[in-house]
Amino acid sequence: MPTKCERDLAQSPGAIRPSRRQVPAGQIDVWLARIPSAREWAELQPGRSCLSAEERQACSAFQRVEDRVRAEFARALLRTTLARYAAVLPEAWEFVLGEHGKPAAANPEGSRLRFNLSHTAELVACGVTLERDLGLDLEDARREAEFLDLARRVFADDELAAFEALAPEARQQRFFEHWTLKEAYLKARGLGFSLDPQCASFEFGGAGRLRARFAAAAGESAEPWWFALLEVAPAHTLALASKNGNRASRVRTYFLEAEAAEPRELELKIRASSNGP
């Protein structure tokens, strides 16, 4: 029988419906959902039925209602997504935090699962794979910023030289490509910004090929890592980082829609990857 969390989320925008799934070795599943408005979320309040007391307290600390909705919805999506892969109810998932705050499943049934979560103002994305370190970052590439100034702070020298050589109108997209790849790697390591973003640099070659280089500060070689950039409408860039021996991962992507009996599988374009698109 569905729990209250599952019933409420099944009616919410980006409907989340439990169904047991398997993620084969070497595959990454990415789940996308639209974040509901504050009004839509207030009508259901599903987060209150499956989030832990600690999660509810953390979400309540946000001053803006939009931020609270985003935090609650993202956490509810994570719990219900994980429940698709292991016989654990969404509200029964427990997590342990690494030294720098990266969560891992504490439930024995989910011990092989690796996951990562990211969101923008509009969308939330959750990646799931088996046993391999996984990082995911999602960014709205329409955001305006002083991209050259930011690049000078977070890009390695070779990245910055290539970036400065671009036409100004090409810099916005390229900045988000570099940034999402860097953040996906830092999140996969579980170190956050205790690791300098400049320690991982990326070179874009022809035919969608992507080359990663790590500086000594990374403390490891780039050789075992696989990276990919995916295009997500509207105007979002999603990066994946997986420590899988640099073997091309199969990426399976789902979009969760309100009132849909099953998630819709998407064929997202891989813009670039370590092994080509």
C-alpha positions as CSV (number, residue, x, y, z in Angstrom):
1,M,0.0,0.0,0.0
2,P,1.5,3.4,-0.9
3,T,2.6,5.6,2.0
4,K,1.2,9.1,2.4
5,C,4.5,10.5,1.0
6,E,4.1,8.4,-2.1
7,R,0.4,9.3,-2.6
8,D,1.1,13.1,-2.2
9,L,4.1,13.1,-4.4
10,A,2.3,11.2,-7.1
11,Q,-0.1,14.1,-7.3
12,S,2.5,16.8,-7.2
13,P,4.2,18.5,-10.2
14,G,7.0,16.2,-11.2
15,A,5.0,13.2,-10.0
16,I,7.1,10.6,-8.1
17,R,5.7,7.1,-8.2
18,P,7.5,4.2,-6.6
19,S,8.4,1.2,-8.8
20,R,11.3,-1.1,-8.2
21,R,14.1,-0.6,-10.7
22,Q,17.7,-1.8,-11.3
23,V,20.6,0.2,-12.4
24,P,23.1,-2.0,-14.2
25,A,26.8,-1.7,-13.4
26,G,28.3,1.1,-15.5
27,Q,25.0,2.9,-15.9
28,I,23.9,6.2,-14.5
29,D,20.2,7.0,-14.1
30,V,19.3,10.7,-14.0
31,W,15.9,11.8,-12.7
32,L,14.6,15.3,-13.5
33,A,11.6,17.1,-12.2
34,R,10.1,20.6,-12.3
35,I,10.1,22.3,-8.9
36,P,6.5,23.2,-8.0
37,S,5.5,26.7,-7.1
38,A,4.9,27.6,-3.4
39,R,1.2,27.5,-4.0
40,E,1.3,24.0,-5.6
41,W,3.5,22.7,-2.8
42,A,1.4,24.2,-0.1
43,E,-1.7,22.3,-1.4
44,L,0.0,18.9,-0.7
45,Q,2.9,19.4,1.8
46,P,4.3,16.0,0.9
47,G,7.7,16.8,2.3
48,R,6.3,16.8,5.8
49,S,5.3,13.1,5.5
50,C,8.6,11.6,4.3
51,L,11.4,14.0,5.4
52,S,13.2,13.4,8.7
53,A,12.8,15.9,11.6
54,E,16.4,17.1,10.9
55,E,15.6,17.7,7.2
56,R,12.4,19.6,8.1
57,Q,14.3,21.8,10.5
58,A,17.1,22.5,7.9
59,C,14.5,23.4,5.3
60,S,12.6,25.7,7.7
61,A,15.8,27.8,8.2
62,F,15.4,29.3,4.7
63,Q,13.9,32.7,4.8
64,R,12.4,32.8,1.3
65,V,9.4,30.4,0.8
66,E,10.7,29.6,-2.7
67,D,14.0,28.3,-1.2
68,R,12.1,26.2,1.4
69,V,10.0,24.6,-1.3
70,R,13.0,23.9,-3.4
71,A,14.9,22.3,-0.5
72,E,11.9,20.2,0.6
73,F,11.1,19.0,-2.9
74,A,14.7,18.1,-3.7
75,R,15.0,16.0,-0.5
76,A,11.6,14.3,-1.1
77,L,12.7,13.5,-4.7
78,L,15.9,12.0,-3.4
79,R,14.2,9.8,-0.9
80,T,11.5,8.5,-3.3
81,T,14.1,8.0,-6.1
82,L,16.2,5.8,-3.9
83,A,13.1,3.9,-2.9
84,R,12.8,2.9,-6.6
85,Y,16.1,0.9,-6.3
86,A,15.9,-0.7,-2.9
87,A,13.2,-2.1,-0.6
88,V,13.2,0.9,1.7
89,L,10.2,3.2,2.1
90,P,11.0,6.9,1.3
91,E,10.5,8.0,4.9
92,A,12.7,5.1,6.1
93,W,16.0,6.2,4.4
94,E,18.8,7.2,6.7
95,F,21.9,9.0,5.7
96,V,25.4,9.5,7.1
97,L,27.4,12.6,6.2
98,G,31.0,12.6,5.1
99,E,33.6,14.9,6.5
100,H,32.6,17.7,4.1
101,G,28.8,17.0,4.2
102,K,28.3,14.6,1.3
103,P,25.5,12.2,2.2
104,A,25.6,8.4,1.8
105,A,22.9,5.8,2.4
106,A,23.1,4.2,5.9
107,N,20.5,1.6,5.1
108,P,22.1,-1.8,4.3
109,E,19.7,-2.3,1.4
110,G,21.1,0.8,-0.3
111,S,24.7,0.3,0.6
112,R,25.7,-0.2,-3.1
113,L,23.9,2.9,-4.4
114,R,25.7,6.1,-5.1
115,F,23.7,9.3,-5.7
116,N,24.0,13.0,-6.1
117,L,21.5,15.8,-6.2
118,S,21.5,19.3,-7.8
119,H,18.9,21.9,-8.5
120,T,18.3,25.3,-10.1
121,A,15.3,27.6,-9.6
122,E,13.3,25.5,-12.0
123,L,14.5,22.0,-12.0
124,V,15.9,19.4,-9.7
125,A,18.1,16.5,-10.8
126,C,19.1,13.3,-9.0
127,G,21.7,10.9,-10.3
128,V,22.0,7.2,-9.2
129,T,24.6,4.6,-10.0
130,L,26.2,1.5,-8.4
131,E,29.3,1.6,-6.3
132,R,31.2,4.2,-8.3
133,D,31.8,7.8,-7.0
134,L,29.3,10.0,-8.7
135,G,28.9,13.8,-9.0
136,L,26.2,15.7,-10.8
137,D,25.7,19.4,-11.3
138,L,22.9,21.2,-13.0
139,E,23.0,24.9,-13.9
140,D,20.7,27.3,-15.7
141,A,22.9,28.6,-18.5
142,R,20.7,31.7,-19.0
143,R,22.0,33.3,-15.8
144,E,24.0,36.5,-16.3
145,A,27.3,37.1,-14.6
146,E,30.7,38.7,-15.1
147,F,31.9,35.5,-16.7
148,L,35.5,36.6,-17.5
149,D,36.0,37.7,-13.9
150,L,34.6,34.4,-12.6
151,A,36.8,32.4,-15.0
152,R,39.9,34.2,-13.7
153,R,39.1,33.0,-10.2
154,V,38.2,29.4,-10.9
155,F,39.7,28.3,-14.2
156,A,43.2,26.8,-14.6
157,D,45.6,28.6,-16.8
158,D,45.1,26.5,-19.9
159,E,41.3,26.8,-19.5
160,L,41.5,30.6,-19.0
161,A,43.7,31.1,-22.1
162,A,41.2,29.2,-24.3
163,F,38.3,31.0,-22.7
164,E,39.7,34.4,-23.3
165,A,40.3,33.5,-27.0
166,L,36.5,32.9,-27.4
167,A,34.2,35.5,-28.9
168,P,32.4,37.3,-26.1
169,E,29.0,35.8,-27.2
170,A,30.4,32.3,-26.8
171,R,31.7,32.7,-23.3
172,Q,28.5,32.3,-21.4
173,Q,27.8,28.7,-22.6
174,R,31.5,27.7,-22.3
175,F,31.7,29.1,-18.7
176,F,28.8,26.9,-17.6
177,E,30.3,23.9,-19.3
178,H,33.5,24.3,-17.4
179,W,31.8,25.2,-14.2
180,T,29.4,22.2,-14.1
181,L,32.2,19.8,-14.9
182,K,34.3,21.2,-12.1
183,E,31.5,21.1,-9.6
184,A,30.4,17.6,-10.6
185,Y,34.0,16.4,-9.9
186,L,34.2,18.2,-6.5
187,K,30.8,16.7,-5.5
188,A,31.9,13.2,-6.6
189,R,35.0,13.5,-4.4
190,G,32.8,14.7,-1.5
191,L,35.3,17.4,-0.8
192,G,33.3,20.5,-1.9
193,F,35.3,23.7,-2.1
194,S,37.9,22.4,0.3
195,L,39.4,21.4,-3.1
196,D,40.4,24.2,-5.4
197,P,38.3,24.2,-8.6
198,Q,41.4,25.0,-10.6
199,C,42.8,21.5,-9.7
200,A,40.6,20.0,-12.4
201,S,40.8,21.4,-15.9
202,F,38.9,20.5,-19.1
203,E,39.8,20.8,-22.8
204,F,37.1,20.6,-25.5
205,G,38.2,18.9,-28.6
206,G,36.5,18.1,-31.9
207,A,33.6,15.7,-32.3
208,G,32.4,16.3,-28.8
209,R,35.5,14.9,-27.1
210,L,36.4,16.1,-23.7
211,R,39.8,15.8,-22.0
212,A,40.3,16.1,-18.2
213,R,43.6,17.1,-16.6
214,F,44.2,17.1,-12.8
215,A,46.8,19.2,-11.1
216,A,48.9,17.8,-8.3
217,A,46.6,19.5,-5.8
218,A,43.8,17.0,-6.8
219,G,45.8,14.2,-5.2
220,E,45.0,11.7,-8.0
221,S,45.1,11.1,-11.7
222,A,42.3,12.0,-14.1
223,E,42.7,8.6,-15.8
224,P,40.0,6.7,-13.9
225,W,37.4,9.4,-14.3
226,W,34.6,9.7,-16.9
227,F,32.9,13.1,-17.6
228,A,29.9,14.1,-19.7
229,L,27.9,17.2,-20.5
230,L,24.2,16.9,-21.3
231,E,21.8,19.4,-22.7
232,V,18.6,19.8,-20.6
233,A,15.8,22.1,-21.8
234,P,15.1,24.8,-21.2
235,A,18.7,26.1,-21.5
236,H,20.2,24.0,-18.7
237,T,23.6,22.3,-18.7
238,L,24.1,19.1,-16.7
239,A,27.5,17.6,-16.0
240,L,28.3,14.1,-14.7
241,A,31.5,12.8,-13.1
242,S,32.0,9.1,-12.5
243,K,35.1,7.3,-11.2
244,N,34.4,4.2,-13.4
245,G,37.8,3.6,-15.0
246,N,37.0,6.1,-17.8
247,R,34.7,3.7,-19.5
248,A,31.8,5.3,-21.3
249,S,28.8,5.1,-19.1
250,R,25.3,4.6,-20.4
251,V,23.1,7.4,-19.2
252,R,19.4,6.8,-18.8
253,T,17.3,9.9,-18.1
254,Y,13.8,10.3,-16.8
255,F,11.5,13.2,-16.5
256,L,8.8,13.0,-13.7
257,E,5.5,14.6,-14.7
258,A,2.4,15.4,-12.8
259,E,-0.4,12.8,-13.2
260,A,1.8,10.5,-15.3
261,A,1.5,6.8,-14.4
262,E,5.2,6.3,-15.3
263,P,8.2,8.6,-15.7
264,R,8.9,9.7,-19.3
265,E,12.3,8.5,-20.6
266,L,14.3,11.3,-22.3
267,E,16.9,11.1,-25.0
268,L,19.2,13.9,-23.9
269,K,21.9,15.0,-26.2
270,I,25.4,14.4,-24.8
271,R,27.2,17.5,-25.9
272,A,30.6,16.2,-24.9
273,S,32.2,13.4,-23.0
274,S,35.5,11.8,-22.2
275,N,34.9,9.2,-24.9
276,G,33.0,11.4,-27.4
277,P,29.2,11.7,-27.7
